[in-house]
Amino acid sequence: MDTNKLEQLLKAVQQGHVDVDQALDRLRTLPYEDLDDYARLDFHRELRRGLPEVVFCEGKTVEQVVGILTRLWEHHDRVLGSRASAEMAVAVQEQIPEAEYDPTSRLITLVRGELPAPTEDDPLGFVVCGGTSDLPVAEEAVQTMRFLGDRVERSYDIGVAGLHRLLGELEGLRQASVIVVVAGMEGALTSVVAGLVSCPVIGVPTSVGYGTSFGGVAPLLTMLNSCASGAAVMNIDNGFGAGFYAHLILRQIQEGGQR
């Protein structure tokens, strides 16, 4: 149950359209609800954090993903599933035709109505990546931010092997309020970007690289040891986490401006 639905329920009680016992029945599932023996759904999260629970689909069965997303869709107007396979997406769409799937980011999205459209006055998030092989993780960050209603731009394949490509994007990057930098191989792009801009930078190491990148450990260590101040680092391939964290920064800026 989101804030709007809770407000509608309270108004219905106030106006006498719903009695107290009926309202209590609806509110009993606010903390959480068991789903068979494999999930415990947190319907209260949107009231606590402003955003509903997000489903990490990888490692779950198709049936579990369908069951969880279907139940969340009954309670929320926005539902997001990350790291979903094409097989999972097809099964979800058979059950919930409104579901949309992006094969690059591997996100399943469910939205009632239209997402709030960002304006030119909203703070800007920017996502960049080192190479085309980093696109799945970068798009996971971009699509997460767009799902959350953020104004976001992107620029891809501007790694340090051709530094002039990054410098060509510098004017746009300096307009951003937060930048997500996605890079594999040696992962130096995060340090370079953080040394050129004044806003917070979120580095995301990817598992792209040859054997001695150790599945993303090499770029992770590079980013953690950045000599440029103001760079935070997500876990390997965690584009969703970076997009969500960037959203929190943008939301704080926007709420501060409104106050």
Steps between C-alpha positions, in 0.01 A plus 500: 500500500646836397442841656220592259305180566539540875375859477199385294421231758515746789275745316253218427487418873458869583212532252332182619545303176721241673449388858782455750503119482532507122784751525679281755472201267673699226768630734589160646728426204691829534804359686548191279323200356622143458478364147491122518828384656748697285440873551401755762383812319563840657193709410600764755822600323350773283358671809842483670726584206276651233563210262356146496701181537707412192525134399842352420395228255832325442521175695124466531287260299266630231202405714638688801562815295149488356346444842692781670447759227131412469443544873693829514303628200180449698627740767709758313471723193870455420690171506857432388678169446874497435730243338213322331552253218298509178325180611393666823374806312284292266343315793432826686346661191269200456373559855522882496468642145597849623853381578780639285843345455826657386743226389809720535447609859306180581239701689130414523289809568135538594342845517138610535439822313794715394825547684554861610683672217817681613543862398802708403495650848552161668851402611682297236645153534758385246615145422821427308682180422843405377406267216210338317549181702397696810159590352287248694615638835483863384148454364394335823597825675334723237173308487482478879533877527238557230263258672543706817414819313846653469633722226794306361734517201765257386822481300659166414831365373712786633767297680849621587660320203371796297491779754397762243159331481440571869622858470249552220221427752642715778268797454193278541648311794561823687126573488425180694412479871622141521691277255504121481820368340493139378830339396670165476857405405718713732209728604695827483211698352344566842812675631537705184138620505508572874809715444321717242162576660372643830193278551488159672625212282385140540734239354374161385766240413391240247611142451616590146867425441763234449604241755697722734202731547375213720137545402494868591720495810779695323277799404332482843837543673597778261182693580533438875855639482404805295720802562213730399283608795123466502465161330286226654516142370230239446549126484600327176233529225257673739341745257170489689667596827677791333180623337309476827772682694518771234122538528524556876752780440280660233191467720675671791607786272147537363333486841750753633419734214127464562544583867 
